[in-house]
Amino acid sequence: MYMKNVIPFFVCLILFSSCHHGKDEIVYDFIEAANDFKTEKISQFLADSFMFYSSTDTLNKDKYLARLDSSLEYSKLISSQRILLSIQNFDSIIKTEEQVRSIIDSCLDVTPLFIQKRTYRFVDDKLMSITVDSVLNYEEYSKSLHENWTPFAFYVKDKYGIDDWDGIAANLRKFLSEYSNISSSEKNNIKNMLTCKELMFQKMAYSSDN
C-alpha cells in the first residue's frame, strides 16, 4: 500500500520537474535561440515590459527585437555566436560571462576575443531585463581585428580587385577560407609590405609638412 501511494507521487514530481525550467536553463535556451538566429523564439522569453541596457543603448522589447531583426543578415553572414563561459544563479538574477566570436575571428586568428558580463533579471519565468555590465578585452580585440583584417582585405583586393565591404561580403566565406589556408610566410610578407607602405606614407607626410 505504501509503495502504491509513493509511486504516483514520484511520477507527478518527475513530470513537474520536466515542465519547470530553472532560470539558468532559460538563459541557456535564450543564448541557444540567439545563436540559432531565432528572433521569434527569443521574444517568447521576454516580458512585455522587458528592457535592454548597455553603455550605448536603452531599448524596450520592441526596439530590442527590431535591433535583432535589422542585424540578422549580418549576424548570419559572419556566423556570430555567444559562448557561455560562466553562469551564476542568484534567485531572480542570473549573471554570466559570454564570449562573442564570429567566422572572421576564427579564420583571421583574432585574439583575444571580447567577453560580455551580463545580468539577466527575471520575474517568474520571464526576462524583465538584460544589462551588459561590462565588456572585457574590447580594445585589444578591436586592435587585433584591425591588424588581421587589413592584410586579408589587401589579399582580396590584390587577387580579385575587390576593395569594398559589399564585394567582400558577397563571397566572405570563400575569401576567408582561401586566406586562412595560405602559408604563414605569405601572410607575413603581406603584413611586411603593408608596414613598408605605411612607413613610406608617413615619411611622405612628414616631408610635406616640413
Secondary structure in CASP SS format (residue, H / E / C, confidence):
PFRMAT SS
TARGET T0000
AUTHOR 0000-0000-0000
METHOD secondary structure of the structure
MODEL  1
M C 1.00
Y H 1.00
M H 1.00
K H 1.00
N H 1.00
V H 1.00
I H 1.00
P H 1.00
F H 1.00
F H 1.00
V H 1.00
C H 1.00
L H 1.00
I H 1.00
L H 1.00
F H 1.00
S H 1.00
S H 1.00
C H 1.00
H C 1.00
H C 1.00
G C 1.00
K H 1.00
D H 1.00
E H 1.00
I H 1.00
V H 1.00
Y H 1.00
D H 1.00
F H 1.00
I H 1.00
E H 1.00
A H 1.00
A H 1.00
N H 1.00
D C 1.00
F C 1.00
K C 1.00
T H 1.00
E H 1.00
K H 1.00
I H 1.00
S H 1.00
Q H 1.00
F H 1.00
L E 1.00
A E 1.00
D E 1.00
S E 1.00
F E 1.00
M E 1.00
F E 1.00
Y E 1.00
S C 1.00
S C 1.00
T C 1.00
D C 1.00
T E 1.00
L E 1.00
N E 1.00
K H 1.00
D H 1.00
K H 1.00
Y H 1.00
L H 1.00
A H 1.00
R H 1.00
L H 1.00
D H 1.00
S H 1.00
S C 1.00
L H 1.00
E H 1.00
Y H 1.00
S H 1.00
K H 1.00
L H 1.00
I C 1.00
S C 1.00
S C 1.00
Q E 1.00
R E 1.00
I E 1.00
L E 1.00
L E 1.00
S E 1.00
I E 1.00
Q E 1.00
N E 1.00
F E 1.00
D C 1.00
S C 1.00
I E 1.00
I E 1.00
K E 1.00
T E 1.00
E E 1.00
E E 1.00
Q E 1.00
V E 1.00
R E 1.00
S C 1.00
I H 1.00
I H 1.00
D H 1.00
S H 1.00
C H 1.00
L C 1.00
D C 1.00
V C 1.00
T C 1.00
P C 1.00
L C 1.00
F C 1.00
I E 1.00
Q E 1.00
K E 1.00
R E 1.00
T E 1.00
Y E 1.00
R E 1.00
F E 1.00
V E 1.00
D C 1.00
D C 1.00
K E 1.00
L E 1.00
M E 1.00
S E 1.00
I E 1.00
T E 1.00
V E 1.00
D E 1.00
S E 1.00
V E 1.00
L E 1.00
N C 1.00
Y H 1.00
E H 1.00
E H 1.00
Y H 1.00
S H 1.00
K H 1.00
S H 1.00
L H 1.00
H H 1.00
E H 1.00
N H 1.00
W H 1.00
T H 1.00
P H 1.00
F H 1.00
A H 1.00
F H 1.00
Y H 1.00
V H 1.00
K H 1.00
D H 1.00
K H 1.00
Y H 1.00
G C 1.00
I C 1.00
D C 1.00
D C 1.00
W H 1.00
D H 1.00
G H 1.00
I H 1.00
A H 1.00
A H 1.00
N C 1.00
L H 1.00
R H 1.00
K H 1.00
F H 1.00
L H 1.00
S H 1.00
E H 1.00
Y H 1.00
S H 1.00
N H 1.00
I C 1.00
S C 1.00
S H 1.00
S H 1.00
E H 1.00
K H 1.00
N H 1.00
N H 1.00
I H 1.00
K H 1.00
N H 1.00
M H 1.00
L H 1.00
T H 1.00
C H 1.00
K H 1.00
E H 1.00
L H 1.00
M H 1.00
F H 1.00
Q H 1.00
K H 1.00
M H 1.00
A H 1.00
Y H 1.00
S H 1.00
S H 1.00
D H 1.00
N C 1.00
END
